[in-house]
Amino acid sequence: MPNADRIVDAAGGKPGKDEVTVLLTADNLLLTGWKAVRISRSIEVATSSFELTCSADANTLKLIGREGAPTKISIGDDTIVTGYVETIQQVVTPRTHEITISGRGKLCDLVDCSCRIDRVNANASLQVLCASIANLYSVGVIVAENGTQETLDGLPALPRQIVSITETAWEVIERYARYCGVLVYETENGDLMISMAGLDNGGSGLALGQNIEAIVCTKSTLGTFSTYNAVLSAYSAGADDEGIPNLPAVTVVATGAAGNANRFRPTYFVSEQSATDRRFIEKRVNWMASRAYGRSRRVRILVDNWRDASGFPWTPNVNYPVSAALAGIADNTILLLADVTFIRDQTGTHAELGFGPRQGFLPEPVALDVLPMDESTQTGSEGQ
């Protein structure tokens, strides 16, 4: 780990393959030599985050007063996070003087700030809606090249809806993304990615006895049921207490690994929409069964490097083969990488990877009630 105890201005040099660099883009100041690193990315959290520590010296003074500065965090030549330095903290003891900077990706503004649009107009697409919200915060919108665009093109237009003044930009985007059945998360360049659960495969895998340092494999029956039943009312339409079958319902019987044949474990839930839409109910109940199984099978792995065998940093929403028979994972089991944390500390360089079956990362369907087409919900151009 080069110059691990001191931070240096490396504006004139080329970083090493696994050297972490911080570019303060407003001043074109490139800093390296971080002795403690923690950088996280995920498809389940809106924005990436980072925390980096260095020993104080003359070059460290360049960081003072730069909270809020736009930054780009890279590992070698690969950008990992594009966002802002939010906090600068100095820790002084009789023996040490350290500075820690932390921050998040550009989507942090969508998470923190109120949405600047007051309604979703009729016939809007998800991509147009996301752009109309995100562009106000200098955030671009990208659709993944994995069939997501084709999926979005096959969906009906978004329903008209009023946006609450207390809702954040991210809450509005995430709600409509769930309605469309896609994921939304942050790219390494700080853009908003619209994508299905990943279909791409990584350049290499992970195997116990090779690049896996530690593994935690969790298999559980918690949250799983023998049948999943959607109903339109919380109360029976019959005269007795056993009238649930009289309700309009959709039932999915869990089978195979997702089921629990030895136990009677039914679950009923009230579907959210006010109108009867059997397609939505079927989608919702199938999601519950699939998601419950996916969430009951989680794997966390600590590896000894930040890159796969092909040289690319570990990337969320990509499938990797995992082989760990001793932990109950058959050879070359394909799992989706949900989150990655790049770590450097006194024990060396590691990456913590969170995996699960792909169906465990399908977004929850959500119903959106359509507003009446009256003057109060029309824009000026629509009313003309």
Summary of the structure (lengths in Angstrom):
residues: 384
radius of gyration: 24.2
end to end distance: 65.6
largest distance: 80.9
contacts: 1187
relative contact order: 0.14
helix: 20%
strand: 36%
